[in-house]
Amino acid sequence: MVLYSYAVCLFLAALATAEQEDLTSNLSADLNAVRLKDVQIQLVQLNDKLNTLNSQMATLMEQSCDRKTVITDCSEVSSKESGVFPLRICAEPTYNVYCNQTFEDGGWMVIYNRNDGRDGTFNQTWEAYKRGFGHPNGEHFIGLNRLHSITYGSSYEIAFLLTTNGVEQVGVYDHFEVDNERDYYPIRKIGSARGNLRLFRDNINLYMFQTYDRNNLHQLARDTMIEEDCAFWFVDMPHAHASAEFKDFCTNLRRLKIMIRKRSGTA
């Protein structure tokens, strides 16, 4: 009888333990399910907040362009005085540019400006010319990538002003467009010229931008590029530049200003 009672006790104890473990297991599963649901709800709420923030940021970007708190081109400047203005290509951060309001009724964006400086400002690598450098109210270059973004598929004219011994020569081409980096930012289109300065003969030759560390020129030309801080659009022919003429050209770049302007009647 004692053995029977002992066996019954053992059975009841085992059963109670089994029931307790099963209850604990069920409680744990239920708790995990509740927690998982809470996490899912929080993720949905977080995603909604992110979508709201993205929408607000997009709206602010559009408003910043629509309000004209910044300009997308120097033709938008109402002031008759030349100066530095914040430029916004809406997909890029704001960038300061110099707008010339005196040359041919204004609206010109200065993209390249040198004042015979020999401080190495223009002795830059391909990557530097790609990004741009200098200060908009002094010696500077706007950057090839930005120049491509502004002119590609748009209607711009370009002006070259070269001052030698106090005498200014001017060449204005009625169309100018720069292609992308994959093709080394070549001049895709160069229009008809007016004025007494000619830098490009025609639109048949491929004028690719070339720097001392990325070019397709012969060694004499490369040496001159380093010596004269010279980088520009050159005909893509390894032996197309006689050393003397090429050096004169590079020397003249030290006194060159380049500006672009949206052609009248274009959006």
Backbone bond lengths (Angstrom), bond angles and torsions (degrees), N, CA, C in turn:
res aa  C-N    CA-C-N  psi(-1)  N-CA   C-N-CA  omega(-1)  CA-C   N-CA-C  phi
1 M - - - 1.457 - - 1.520 111.07 -
2 V 1.318 111.56 -41.73 1.465 116.24 178.21 1.512 110.53 -62.99
3 L 1.350 115.11 -43.23 1.462 119.40 178.81 1.527 111.14 -62.98
4 Y 1.311 115.86 -37.07 1.467 119.28 179.06 1.518 110.55 -65.66
5 S 1.363 112.99 -48.18 1.478 117.25 178.84 1.524 110.90 -59.46
6 Y 1.326 117.29 -40.41 1.465 121.75 178.95 1.513 111.08 -62.81
7 A 1.337 114.98 -41.75 1.466 119.38 179.66 1.516 110.58 -65.42
8 V 1.369 115.42 -41.07 1.464 119.13 178.55 1.519 111.00 -62.55
9 C 1.336 114.94 -41.27 1.477 119.10 178.30 1.510 111.87 -61.83
10 L 1.332 114.83 -42.93 1.465 118.98 178.69 1.521 110.68 -62.46
11 F 1.321 116.14 -40.67 1.466 120.38 -179.16 1.520 111.18 -65.44
12 L 1.375 113.95 -45.67 1.465 118.29 178.89 1.525 111.80 -63.25
13 A 1.354 115.91 -38.69 1.466 119.72 178.52 1.515 110.82 -64.69
14 A 1.312 115.59 -43.04 1.461 120.31 179.29 1.518 110.78 -63.68
15 L 1.330 115.81 -42.03 1.458 120.83 179.57 1.528 111.39 -63.51
16 A 1.360 114.16 -42.87 1.477 119.15 178.99 1.521 110.60 -62.44
17 T 1.348 114.93 -42.55 1.480 119.30 178.88 1.515 110.61 -62.72
18 A 1.327 116.61 -43.19 1.469 120.95 -179.57 1.516 110.80 -63.14
19 E 1.360 115.18 -42.32 1.460 119.05 179.50 1.533 111.29 -65.04
20 Q 1.356 115.16 -38.90 1.475 119.81 179.21 1.524 110.92 -64.24
21 E 1.357 116.16 -44.61 1.473 120.34 178.62 1.520 111.06 -62.82
22 D 1.315 116.65 -38.32 1.461 120.06 -179.96 1.525 110.65 -68.15
23 L 1.334 115.53 -40.08 1.466 120.26 178.06 1.520 110.94 -64.75
24 T 1.372 115.59 -43.83 1.471 120.07 177.47 1.514 111.53 -60.74
25 S 1.337 116.13 -41.24 1.461 121.22 179.23 1.521 110.74 -62.65
26 N 1.323 116.25 -43.42 1.466 120.01 179.88 1.529 111.33 -64.99
27 L 1.363 115.44 -41.82 1.457 119.32 178.87 1.526 111.34 -62.47
28 S 1.348 116.64 -41.15 1.466 121.12 179.67 1.516 111.41 -64.38
29 A 1.312 116.48 -42.67 1.466 120.51 179.36 1.522 110.75 -64.10
30 D 1.348 115.47 -42.59 1.469 119.06 178.94 1.528 111.35 -63.83
31 L 1.342 115.94 -40.62 1.460 120.43 179.76 1.520 111.47 -64.29
32 N 1.329 116.03 -42.09 1.467 120.32 178.52 1.525 110.92 -63.53
33 A 1.330 115.60 -38.33 1.468 119.40 179.62 1.524 110.75 -65.24
34 V 1.338 115.58 -40.49 1.470 119.84 178.51 1.519 110.72 -64.52
35 R 1.333 115.25 -44.62 1.469 119.31 179.78 1.523 111.52 -63.42
36 L 1.316 116.67 -41.37 1.463 120.54 178.98 1.518 111.08 -62.19
37 K 1.326 115.53 -40.48 1.462 118.95 178.53 1.517 111.40 -64.45
38 D 1.348 116.38 -39.54 1.466 120.35 177.68 1.525 111.38 -61.96
39 V 1.344 115.88 -42.34 1.460 120.31 179.20 1.522 110.59 -63.39
40 Q 1.333 116.87 -41.84 1.462 120.87 179.43 1.524 111.08 -62.47
41 I 1.346 115.54 -41.46 1.469 119.99 178.67 1.529 110.50 -63.35
42 Q 1.353 116.43 -42.75 1.460 120.84 179.61 1.523 111.63 -64.27
43 L 1.335 116.34 -37.88 1.468 119.93 178.44 1.516 111.03 -65.67
44 V 1.327 116.83 -40.54 1.463 120.31 177.94 1.523 110.34 -63.42
45 Q 1.348 115.82 -42.99 1.472 119.93 179.12 1.520 111.52 -64.31
46 L 1.346 116.67 -40.92 1.460 120.78 178.50 1.516 111.49 -64.45
47 N 1.333 116.83 -40.66 1.457 120.90 178.71 1.526 110.80 -63.65
48 D 1.355 116.17 -39.84 1.465 119.74 177.36 1.529 111.16 -62.74
49 K 1.341 116.49 -40.68 1.459 120.52 178.79 1.526 111.47 -64.74
50 L 1.346 116.05 -41.39 1.466 119.81 178.61 1.520 110.93 -63.65
51 N 1.328 117.41 -41.88 1.464 120.72 178.03 1.520 111.03 -62.85
52 T 1.336 116.18 -39.11 1.471 120.22 177.88 1.523 111.37 -64.43
53 L 1.346 116.03 -43.80 1.466 120.34 179.20 1.522 111.19 -63.77
54 N 1.340 117.08 -42.62 1.470 120.65 178.37 1.515 110.96 -61.23
55 S 1.334 115.95 -40.79 1.460 120.32 178.33 1.520 111.39 -64.47
56 Q 1.345 115.90 -42.65 1.466 119.97 179.30 1.522 111.52 -64.42
57 M 1.358 116.25 -40.24 1.467 119.87 178.90 1.517 110.93 -65.01
58 A 1.335 116.96 -41.76 1.462 120.29 178.67 1.524 110.76 -62.45
59 T 1.339 115.78 -40.69 1.461 120.25 178.53 1.523 111.50 -63.19
60 L 1.347 116.31 -43.22 1.463 120.66 178.61 1.514 111.35 -62.44
61 M 1.346 116.74 -40.32 1.467 120.06 178.33 1.520 110.53 -61.76
62 E 1.341 116.27 -44.61 1.459 119.94 -179.76 1.522 110.65 -65.26
63 Q 1.341 115.49 -42.24 1.458 118.88 -179.73 1.516 111.91 -64.68
64 S 1.347 116.92 -36.74 1.461 119.74 -178.69 1.509 110.67 -63.95
65 C 1.346 116.65 -30.78 1.464 119.66 176.97 1.529 110.47 -81.86
66 D 1.339 116.16 -40.05 1.453 119.48 -176.04 1.527 111.99 -69.33
67 R 1.317 117.00 -34.11 1.466 120.21 -176.82 1.520 112.96 -76.14
68 K 1.316 117.33 -10.35 1.458 121.79 -178.22 1.521 111.67 63.53
69 T 1.359 116.90 25.36 1.455 118.53 172.66 1.520 109.16 -66.08
70 V 1.329 115.22 -21.72 1.452 122.16 170.87 1.522 106.71 -130.71
71 I 1.326 116.19 167.93 1.465 119.37 -179.27 1.515 109.97 -108.44
72 T 1.304 116.50 155.99 1.462 121.25 172.32 1.525 110.45 -106.94
73 D 1.336 115.29 -5.07 1.458 120.34 178.04 1.523 107.98 -168.42
74 C 1.327 116.95 151.25 1.469 120.20 -177.82 1.524 112.85 -66.68
75 S 1.321 117.80 -16.49 1.463 119.85 177.04 1.526 111.34 -67.16
76 E 1.348 117.58 -15.80 1.460 121.80 -179.84 1.530 112.94 -85.25
77 V 1.320 116.65 -7.99 1.467 119.95 -178.79 1.526 109.16 -73.89
78 S 1.333 115.87 123.11 1.467 120.64 -179.02 1.527 112.20 -83.92
79 S 1.334 116.11 -24.18 1.458 119.80 -178.91 1.530 110.98 -68.33
80 K 1.307 115.15 144.59 1.463 120.59 177.21 1.524 111.79 -87.30
81 E 1.319 116.23 -4.28 1.454 121.02 -179.17 1.525 110.59 -97.52
82 S 1.323 115.67 138.94 1.457 120.97 177.24 1.528 109.25 -71.00
83 G 1.315 116.00 151.38 1.451 119.42 179.08 1.509 112.26 173.17
84 V 1.338 115.26 -176.09 1.461 122.30 -178.34 1.525 109.33 -92.02
85 F 1.324 115.80 132.55 1.456 121.94 179.94 1.528 109.65 -134.27
86 P 1.347 117.16 149.10 1.467 120.19 178.48 1.527 110.93 -78.05
87 L 1.307 115.71 123.66 1.454 122.19 -179.51 1.522 109.29 -100.16
88 R 1.308 117.59 136.13 1.453 121.21 176.39 1.531 109.92 -124.36
89 I 1.319 114.51 112.64 1.455 119.80 162.22 1.518 102.20 -92.00
90 C 1.315 117.92 112.66 1.464 121.59 -161.17 1.518 114.75 -52.07
91 A 1.314 118.83 -23.30 1.465 120.38 179.72 1.527 111.95 -87.92
92 E 1.343 117.13 -1.07 1.460 120.62 -175.77 1.530 110.47 -126.84
93 P 1.327 117.00 162.36 1.469 119.71 174.77 1.528 111.00 -64.22
94 T 1.323 115.99 157.84 1.462 120.78 178.37 1.526 110.71 -61.89
95 Y 1.345 115.45 142.71 1.454 121.08 -177.74 1.525 108.27 -137.92
96 N 1.322 117.00 130.59 1.464 120.68 -179.34 1.520 111.78 -77.27
97 V 1.332 115.49 134.23 1.465 121.74 177.51 1.521 108.94 -131.27
98 Y 1.326 115.60 158.73 1.464 121.36 176.87 1.522 108.56 -99.31
99 C 1.325 116.42 124.60 1.458 122.14 178.55 1.523 109.51 -104.07
100 N 1.325 116.31 121.80 1.459 122.75 178.95 1.526 108.21 -91.57
101 Q 1.336 116.59 117.50 1.459 121.84 -176.20 1.529 112.86 -106.87
102 T 1.320 117.42 10.02 1.463 120.15 -177.41 1.524 112.71 -110.26
103 F 1.308 118.24 -31.01 1.465 120.68 -177.44 1.529 109.85 -77.35
104 E 1.315 116.30 121.45 1.472 122.73 177.23 1.525 112.50 44.93
105 D 1.307 117.60 55.51 1.463 125.06 174.61 1.526 114.35 71.76
106 G 1.306 118.11 11.42 1.451 120.75 171.32 1.522 115.98 80.62
107 G 1.350 114.02 -172.68 1.452 120.11 -179.52 1.522 113.71 86.14
108 W 1.347 116.85 13.27 1.462 121.06 -176.54 1.528 111.11 -96.13
109 M 1.318 116.24 132.97 1.458 122.34 175.23 1.524 108.92 -97.67
110 V 1.324 116.80 121.08 1.465 121.08 179.65 1.528 108.27 -78.32
111 I 1.332 116.17 118.35 1.463 119.90 -177.93 1.535 112.62 -106.87
112 Y 1.338 115.96 -14.88 1.472 121.34 -177.81 1.513 107.12 -152.68
113 N 1.330 116.30 126.97 1.462 118.38 -178.90 1.523 110.13 -146.93
114 R 1.343 115.61 124.12 1.460 121.14 177.00 1.526 109.06 -131.64
115 N 1.311 114.93 143.10 1.471 120.71 -179.14 1.518 110.71 -123.64
116 D 1.328 115.95 47.27 1.465 122.01 179.58 1.529 111.69 62.79
117 G 1.325 115.19 23.66 1.457 118.82 179.58 1.514 112.23 -70.98
118 R 1.315 116.78 143.05 1.461 121.97 178.62 1.525 110.28 -126.23
119 D 1.332 115.05 36.97 1.459 118.89 -178.16 1.522 112.70 -96.88
120 G 1.325 116.87 7.73 1.459 120.49 178.26 1.513 114.58 85.98
121 T 1.347 116.85 6.65 1.468 119.70 -178.74 1.520 111.73 -56.33
122 F 1.328 116.87 -38.02 1.460 120.76 -176.29 1.531 113.25 -98.64
123 N 1.323 116.34 3.32 1.466 120.00 175.77 1.523 108.23 -85.70
124 Q 1.338 115.57 72.88 1.453 122.45 -170.38 1.532 111.69 -120.27
125 T 1.313 114.64 160.25 1.465 121.21 178.40 1.531 110.43 -80.83
126 W 1.324 114.37 173.67 1.463 121.04 176.55 1.527 110.95 -56.63
127 E 1.319 116.78 -45.47 1.460 120.75 -177.67 1.521 111.36 -61.97
128 A 1.341 116.84 -37.32 1.465 119.89 178.66 1.526 110.77 -67.70
129 Y 1.334 116.91 -42.93 1.462 119.85 177.70 1.522 110.89 -65.88
130 K 1.285 116.99 -29.86 1.471 121.02 176.41 1.526 110.44 -65.98
131 R 1.333 117.52 -44.22 1.465 122.08 -176.26 1.529 112.78 -82.45
132 G 1.339 116.75 -33.47 1.459 121.01 -173.29 1.518 110.90 99.39
133 F 1.341 116.49 158.44 1.465 120.80 -176.88 1.524 109.96 -161.50
134 G 1.328 115.05 171.13 1.460 120.81 178.31 1.522 112.18 86.72
135 H 1.353 115.25 -166.75 1.465 122.02 -177.57 1.528 108.90 -122.85
136 P 1.335 117.60 135.76 1.468 120.66 -173.66 1.524 114.69 -61.65
137 N 1.325 117.64 -25.17 1.476 119.16 178.55 1.529 111.88 -96.04
138 G 1.332 116.15 13.29 1.470 121.59 177.14 1.519 109.52 -144.15
139 E 1.316 116.11 -145.03 1.465 119.91 178.57 1.529 109.39 -74.69
140 H 1.323 115.29 130.08 1.459 118.46 -177.97 1.526 111.68 -167.74
141 F 1.322 114.26 167.10 1.455 121.94 169.83 1.520 107.26 -135.89
142 I 1.323 117.77 134.60 1.452 121.93 -171.51 1.526 113.14 -69.97
143 G 1.334 117.55 -26.35 1.459 120.67 -179.22 1.524 111.34 109.32
144 L 1.327 116.20 133.85 1.462 121.62 -176.64 1.522 112.67 -65.25
145 N 1.313 115.98 -39.68 1.463 119.18 -178.32 1.515 110.85 -64.15
146 R 1.322 115.91 -42.79 1.467 120.78 178.86 1.533 110.60 -68.64
147 L 1.311 116.28 -38.27 1.466 120.65 179.69 1.527 110.61 -64.21
148 H 1.324 115.89 -39.01 1.467 120.24 175.71 1.525 110.48 -63.30
149 S 1.325 117.06 -45.30 1.465 121.12 -178.85 1.523 111.53 -61.02
150 I 1.330 116.76 -36.90 1.457 120.79 -177.35 1.521 111.83 -74.91
151 T 1.322 117.54 -45.52 1.472 120.53 -168.90 1.520 114.85 -94.95
152 Y 1.339 117.96 -23.35 1.468 119.32 -172.93 1.530 110.94 -67.19
153 G 1.312 115.68 123.91 1.452 120.98 -179.47 1.515 113.58 75.60
154 S 1.325 117.02 6.71 1.467 121.64 179.86 1.527 109.51 -113.28
155 S 1.308 115.55 178.87 1.462 120.39 -177.15 1.526 109.57 -118.61
156 Y 1.322 115.36 96.92 1.464 121.99 -178.68 1.526 110.16 -123.04
157 E 1.319 114.96 150.44 1.453 121.18 168.67 1.518 107.71 -109.31
158 I 1.327 116.30 162.32 1.458 120.30 -176.16 1.516 110.11 -134.26
159 A 1.326 115.91 139.88 1.467 121.67 -179.57 1.521 109.57 -121.84
160 F 1.342 115.83 135.12 1.464 123.08 175.99 1.522 107.77 -114.66
161 L 1.325 116.19 124.78 1.461 121.59 179.93 1.525 108.42 -120.28
162 L 1.315 115.58 116.56 1.459 121.49 -178.35 1.533 108.93 -116.80
163 T 1.320 116.42 120.80 1.458 121.47 -179.85 1.519 110.16 -107.55
164 T 1.336 116.80 117.06 1.454 122.68 -179.71 1.527 109.12 -127.60
165 N 1.346 116.70 120.93 1.466 122.00 -178.91 1.530 112.13 52.79
166 G 1.321 115.61 40.33 1.455 120.99 177.41 1.509 115.22 80.86
167 V 1.340 116.83 -2.74 1.469 121.00 -179.56 1.525 108.96 -103.88
168 E 1.324 115.92 128.29 1.467 120.36 -178.03 1.526 111.26 -99.28
169 Q 1.315 115.56 127.54 1.457 122.03 172.56 1.525 108.04 -106.02
170 V 1.314 115.77 142.08 1.463 120.34 -175.77 1.521 110.55 -129.20
171 G 1.312 115.28 136.56 1.460 121.32 172.84 1.516 108.77 -135.34
172 V 1.331 117.02 123.73 1.460 121.72 -179.70 1.519 108.97 -121.05
173 Y 1.337 116.00 125.75 1.462 121.89 176.93 1.528 108.25 -106.08
174 D 1.332 116.17 134.15 1.468 119.24 -170.22 1.520 114.23 -80.77
175 H 1.317 117.93 1.80 1.468 119.65 173.01 1.524 108.55 -153.30
176 F 1.326 115.36 140.08 1.464 120.35 -178.68 1.518 109.26 -152.03
177 E 1.338 114.37 129.26 1.460 119.48 -178.31 1.529 109.35 -148.83
178 V 1.320 115.96 131.34 1.467 122.09 -178.39 1.523 109.57 -108.69
179 D 1.328 116.02 131.66 1.459 121.93 -179.88 1.527 110.42 -83.50
180 N 1.338 117.13 -168.57 1.470 120.87 -169.84 1.528 114.13 -91.29
181 E 1.335 115.09 176.65 1.461 121.14 -176.30 1.517 112.71 -67.28
182 R 1.314 117.28 -33.00 1.466 120.23 -178.97 1.528 111.45 -53.50
183 D 1.331 116.28 -35.69 1.470 121.56 179.50 1.524 111.74 -101.84
184 Y 1.343 117.04 17.44 1.460 123.82 177.72 1.527 112.74 67.49
185 Y 1.324 114.79 40.08 1.472 122.11 175.50 1.530 113.01 45.92
186 P 1.309 118.30 53.40 1.467 118.68 179.44 1.529 111.26 -73.22
187 I 1.326 115.47 159.57 1.457 119.74 172.02 1.529 106.83 -74.39
188 R 1.314 115.44 110.11 1.463 120.23 -176.58 1.525 111.22 -74.78
189 K 1.343 114.85 -37.86 1.463 119.94 177.82 1.513 109.53 -141.69
190 I 1.308 116.12 136.88 1.458 121.87 172.45 1.522 106.14 -134.76
191 G 1.321 116.74 122.01 1.460 120.01 -171.85 1.516 114.22 -85.23
192 S 1.315 115.31 -160.27 1.462 122.00 179.81 1.519 109.47 -74.70
193 A 1.354 115.15 147.45 1.459 120.12 -174.93 1.525 111.93 -107.09
194 R 1.319 114.14 151.32 1.462 121.33 169.81 1.522 107.67 -138.00
195 G 1.309 115.83 158.39 1.454 120.19 -175.41 1.515 110.98 102.07
196 N 1.338 116.07 -178.90 1.471 119.87 -173.95 1.531 113.12 -101.83
197 L 1.338 117.75 8.62 1.463 120.35 179.97 1.524 109.69 -116.81
198 R 1.323 116.29 128.96 1.459 121.75 179.17 1.524 109.35 -124.88
199 L 1.331 115.90 120.33 1.460 121.00 177.55 1.526 112.20 -109.36
200 F 1.325 116.34 -20.94 1.463 121.29 -179.22 1.516 109.17 -130.60
201 R 1.308 114.98 133.71 1.461 119.46 -175.23 1.528 112.99 -77.35
202 D 1.337 116.26 -43.42 1.463 119.83 -176.37 1.523 108.73 -161.57
203 N 1.308 115.15 -177.04 1.463 120.19 179.70 1.521 111.11 -101.77
204 I 1.333 116.84 14.08 1.465 120.44 -179.88 1.521 109.95 -86.81
205 N 1.334 116.42 -45.13 1.455 120.27 179.55 1.524 110.86 -68.04
206 L 1.323 116.30 148.42 1.448 121.87 177.55 1.524 109.08 -92.35
207 Y 1.323 115.83 111.07 1.457 121.34 179.60 1.529 108.28 -97.56
208 M 1.319 116.25 105.57 1.457 121.96 -179.78 1.523 109.62 -100.75
209 F 1.334 115.95 146.21 1.451 118.45 177.27 1.530 108.94 -76.17
210 Q 1.342 115.24 133.09 1.453 119.59 -175.59 1.529 110.20 -136.45
211 T 1.311 115.06 135.79 1.459 122.76 178.85 1.520 108.91 -118.09
212 Y 1.333 116.85 171.26 1.465 118.80 -176.19 1.524 112.34 -63.60
213 D 1.341 117.11 -25.58 1.468 118.96 -178.69 1.527 113.03 -100.98
214 R 1.340 117.22 -1.09 1.463 120.19 175.18 1.521 108.52 -149.63
215 N 1.333 115.55 100.32 1.453 119.67 -176.31 1.522 109.79 -157.33
216 N 1.327 114.28 172.32 1.458 121.34 178.71 1.525 109.34 -127.14
217 L 1.326 115.63 43.28 1.458 121.15 -175.95 1.531 110.63 -113.14
218 H 1.326 115.35 166.68 1.465 118.73 179.30 1.529 110.60 -76.51
219 Q 1.300 117.22 169.02 1.455 122.08 -171.44 1.519 112.83 -61.39
220 L 1.337 118.34 -38.61 1.466 120.51 178.96 1.526 111.30 -60.16
221 A 1.312 115.25 -41.71 1.462 119.55 178.80 1.524 110.77 -66.67
222 R 1.310 117.37 -40.28 1.468 120.50 179.46 1.525 110.98 -64.54
223 D 1.316 116.55 -39.64 1.468 119.83 177.18 1.533 110.97 -63.03
224 T 1.329 116.10 -40.27 1.462 120.71 178.83 1.527 110.69 -65.12
225 M 1.315 117.05 -37.85 1.469 120.97 179.88 1.525 110.78 -60.24
226 I 1.322 116.41 -40.24 1.464 120.38 178.47 1.525 110.79 -70.40
227 E 1.314 115.66 -42.33 1.468 120.76 -177.56 1.524 112.24 -66.25
228 E 1.322 116.87 -38.91 1.466 121.71 -173.61 1.524 113.60 -103.37
229 D 1.344 118.37 9.83 1.476 121.18 -176.63 1.525 109.98 52.53
230 C 1.309 115.69 53.63 1.460 121.64 -167.71 1.534 111.36 -110.57
231 A 1.319 116.16 123.71 1.467 123.24 172.45 1.523 106.89 -149.06
232 F 1.336 116.28 134.84 1.473 118.68 -174.24 1.523 108.64 -169.76
233 W 1.353 114.61 -175.82 1.462 120.78 174.53 1.525 108.65 -87.60
234 F 1.312 115.51 114.27 1.460 120.82 179.91 1.530 110.40 -120.00
235 V 1.326 115.12 152.64 1.460 119.90 176.22 1.526 108.83 -59.38
236 D 1.318 116.38 133.68 1.463 120.93 -175.39 1.531 110.84 -80.12
237 M 1.335 115.05 67.12 1.466 121.32 176.57 1.523 107.58 -136.39
238 P 1.321 117.90 119.71 1.475 120.89 -173.45 1.525 114.54 -55.10
239 H 1.341 117.96 -31.85 1.468 119.74 -175.12 1.528 111.22 -119.30
240 A 1.334 115.80 31.46 1.458 119.66 -175.59 1.523 113.02 -87.12
241 H 1.332 118.39 -7.85 1.450 120.59 -173.07 1.521 111.36 -118.70
242 A 1.321 114.98 111.22 1.463 119.62 173.33 1.526 107.79 -67.18
243 S 1.309 117.00 140.44 1.466 120.52 -171.05 1.527 112.99 -59.89
244 A 1.336 118.19 -41.77 1.469 120.60 -177.33 1.525 111.11 -66.54
245 E 1.326 117.30 -48.38 1.458 120.91 -179.77 1.523 110.82 -64.98
246 F 1.305 115.97 -38.75 1.457 120.52 -178.94 1.530 110.64 -64.81
247 K 1.329 116.48 -40.30 1.461 119.72 178.78 1.518 111.04 -65.47
248 D 1.336 117.36 -41.08 1.465 120.34 177.29 1.528 110.64 -60.41
249 F 1.327 115.80 -41.46 1.460 120.35 -179.93 1.527 110.39 -62.78
250 C 1.323 115.78 -46.64 1.462 120.26 -179.78 1.526 111.62 -63.63
251 T 1.325 116.28 -37.13 1.464 120.24 177.67 1.521 110.50 -63.38
252 N 1.341 116.41 -40.83 1.463 120.69 179.33 1.526 112.33 -65.78
253 L 1.325 117.26 -27.26 1.456 119.40 178.06 1.525 111.89 -60.13
254 R 1.330 116.96 -23.21 1.463 121.07 179.98 1.526 112.09 -67.91
255 R 1.310 117.46 -15.71 1.465 120.93 -177.58 1.532 111.52 -121.58
256 L 1.318 115.33 28.30 1.462 120.05 -172.87 1.533 112.03 -108.10
257 K 1.322 114.31 141.64 1.465 121.54 171.02 1.531 107.27 -123.33
258 I 1.338 115.64 135.79 1.464 120.85 179.64 1.526 108.37 -123.43
259 M 1.335 116.49 133.45 1.458 121.10 179.82 1.528 109.42 -135.00
260 I 1.320 115.90 149.90 1.456 120.70 174.60 1.527 109.18 -123.23
261 R 1.337 115.13 152.45 1.466 120.04 178.65 1.519 108.90 -146.09
262 K 1.321 115.06 138.38 1.452 119.68 175.92 1.531 108.67 -64.85
263 R 1.319 115.13 132.55 1.458 119.15 -177.62 1.519 110.32 -67.50
264 S 1.312 116.82 141.65 1.453 121.45 -177.70 1.532 110.44 -61.79
265 G 1.331 113.76 142.98 1.458 118.93 -179.55 1.514 114.24 85.80
266 T 1.344 118.04 3.92 1.463 121.09 178.99 1.509 109.41 -109.83
267 A 1.321 115.50 149.70 1.465 119.81 -178.39 1.497 110.92 -78.06
